Amino acid sequence: MTIHHVTIWVPDLSRASDSWGWLLERIGFASAGGWETGRMWQHGTFRLVLEQSPDMVPGMLHSRLRPGMNHLAFSVASPGEAESIAAEAHDKGWSQIGADAQLHAPAPGSFAVYLEDADRFEVELVAPTEL
């Protein structure tokens, strides 16, 4: 069994599409279209959807520190690739985070970079250090 898709509700679709679209395409996803209130990217059979849903509670923003999903972790080929993406990410709406006590250490044999977008959604880029 695989995950078919993940939908992230965002408060500003245009802003999120710019930052997430850049990141997803940078790590190998392809744009898979969209509609007035949503955009999709696909990698293999998995799709990641951003949606500015009219069903969202006004004024209630995401917090990775509240119950719910904390972050998404994506595999990248190497620590160098993770660092390269992190270096480019600032100009695309992402901030690198890492000194935060809420973050967990990467698994043994792996290297991780943590990024956060303008709406405080976190992404972890994980690379193997041992092959």
N, C-alpha and C positions, 0 to 999 in steps of 0.2 A: 504494500500500500504506500502511496505517496501523497503529499499534500497537493491538492489541486490549485488552491489560491489562498492568498491572505489579502484582506482588505483593511486599509488603514484610513480612518476618518480624519480628515485634516481641516483646520479652520480656514485655510486660504489655499485653494486648489492651484492657482497660478504659481504662487511662491513654492509650494511643495513640489509641483511638477518640474519646476526649474531645477531645484536641488536634487530631488530623488531621481528625476529623469537622467540628469548628468551622471549620478553615482551608479545607477543601475546599468546604464549603457556602458559606462567605464569598466564594469566588472562582467560584461558579456550578455546582458539582457538586451532584448530588442523591443522597441515600441510595438504595442499590439493594439493600438487604437484607443478610442475613448468616446465619450459622450459629453453632454453639457456640464455635468457635475462629476465626471470621473475620467481617469486615465489608467491605462494598463501597460505593463511591461511583461515580457515572457522570456523564460530561460528553460529550454526543453519543454516539458509539459506544465511547468509551474508558472503561475501568473501572480504578480504583485499588483494590487489595485489601490489607487489613491482616490478617495471620494470625499467631496464636500457635500455631505448628505443634508437634506432639509430636515431630517429626523434628529440631528444633533441637538443637544441641550445648549441653548445660547449662553455664551460666556463661560462654559465649562471646558477648560483646556486639559490636554493630556499631561500626565505626570508619570514618568517611569518609576517613581518612588511610591506610587499608590498601587493597590491591588490591580492586577491586570497584566498585560504583557509588558515586560521590562525592555526588551530590545530584540532586534533581529541580528543574527550572525551569518555572515556570508564567507565562503571559502575563497581565498585568492591563492595564486601560485606560490608566492614567496614572501618573506619579510620585506624584501626590497620593493615588491609591488605594493604591499600594504602601506609602506612608508611613502612611496611615490603618490599614491592616491590621496593619502592624508595631506601631503604637501600641496596638492592641487585643490583640495576640498574647500579650503577657506574662501577662495574666490567664487565658489559655487554654493555658498550658504551654509556650510558645515563648519563646526568648531571641533578641534580635537580635545578630548577629555581624557583624563587618566589618573589624576591625583585624587579623584573622588572615592571616598571610602565605600560607597555603594557598589563599585565595580568589582567584579571577581577576577581573579588571576586566570590567565589562559591555561588550558589543559597542558599537562606535561608533553613536551615534544611539539609545542606550537607557540606561535608568536601572535599577538593581537594588538590592533589599533582600534581605539574607540572614538567614534564621531557622533556629534549631536547636531541636529538641524535647528532652524530658527524656532520651531515649535516644540523643541526638547525631545524629539524622537531620537532614540539612540540606535546606532548601527555598530556592530563589531565586525572588523575584517580580520579573519583568522587565516594564518599561513602555517604550513608545517615547517619545523626547524630540523626535523629528522626524516629522512626518506627511506 
